[in-house]
Amino acid sequence: MQRRSYSKAFKAQVVQECSLPGNSVASVALSHGINTHVVHRWRRLAACSPSTGTLPAFLPVALEPLAQSATSD
């Protein structure tokens, strides 16, 4: 028996369905004919991997020069 493979879009859809109110991982897995352990793994992987919609880690910042004080030391 060969291992089944699923598209990234399908995995994202299943993970999304699990996050909807009233849905459990078991019910979503059962509705798609997938083992619950597989869906739990997809959820862990989705939580650990950055999605394409995340903000960049570094944001550009514009700094203004400090104003010169009237007295200097």
C-alpha positions as CSV (number, residue, x, y, z in Angstrom):
1,M,0.0,0.0,0.0
2,Q,1.4,3.4,-1.0
3,R,1.4,6.4,1.2
4,R,-1.1,9.1,0.1
5,S,0.1,12.5,-0.7
6,Y,-2.0,15.7,-0.3
7,S,-1.6,19.1,-1.9
8,K,-0.5,22.1,0.2
9,A,-3.8,23.8,-0.6
10,F,-5.8,20.7,0.7
11,K,-3.7,20.6,3.9
12,A,-4.3,24.3,4.5
13,Q,-8.0,23.8,4.0
14,V,-8.1,21.0,6.5
15,V,-6.1,23.0,9.1
16,Q,-8.4,26.0,8.5
17,E,-11.5,23.8,9.0
18,C,-10.1,22.6,12.4
19,S,-9.9,26.2,13.6
20,L,-13.6,27.0,12.9
21,P,-15.8,27.2,16.0
22,G,-17.6,23.9,16.7
23,N,-15.2,21.8,14.7
24,S,-12.9,19.2,16.3
25,V,-9.8,17.7,14.7
26,A,-11.4,14.3,14.9
27,S,-14.6,15.4,13.1
28,V,-12.7,17.2,10.3
29,A,-10.3,14.3,9.8
30,L,-13.3,11.9,9.7
31,S,-15.1,14.0,7.2
32,H,-12.1,13.9,4.8
33,G,-11.3,10.3,5.5
34,I,-7.9,11.1,7.0
35,N,-6.3,9.7,10.2
36,T,-6.5,12.2,13.1
37,H,-2.8,11.9,13.8
38,V,-2.1,13.2,10.2
39,V,-4.2,16.3,10.8
40,H,-2.6,16.9,14.2
41,R,0.8,16.8,12.4
42,W,-0.4,19.2,9.7
43,R,-1.5,21.6,12.4
44,R,1.8,21.4,14.2
45,L,3.7,22.0,11.0
46,A,1.4,25.0,10.1
47,A,2.0,26.5,13.5
48,C,5.8,26.2,13.1
49,S,6.2,27.3,9.5
50,P,5.8,31.0,8.5
51,S,2.9,31.6,6.2
52,T,3.1,33.8,3.1
53,G,1.0,36.5,4.7
54,T,3.3,37.3,7.6
55,L,5.1,40.6,8.0
56,P,8.8,40.8,7.4
57,A,11.1,40.3,10.4
58,F,12.7,43.7,9.9
59,L,10.8,46.9,9.1
60,P,12.4,50.0,7.7
61,V,12.6,52.9,10.2
62,A,13.3,56.5,9.3
63,L,15.4,58.2,12.0
64,E,15.5,62.0,12.4
65,P,18.8,63.6,13.5
66,L,19.0,64.7,17.1
67,A,18.4,68.5,17.6
68,Q,21.6,70.3,18.8
69,S,21.2,71.6,22.3
70,A,21.8,75.3,23.1
71,T,24.5,74.5,25.6
72,S,27.4,72.1,24.9
73,D,29.5,70.4,27.6
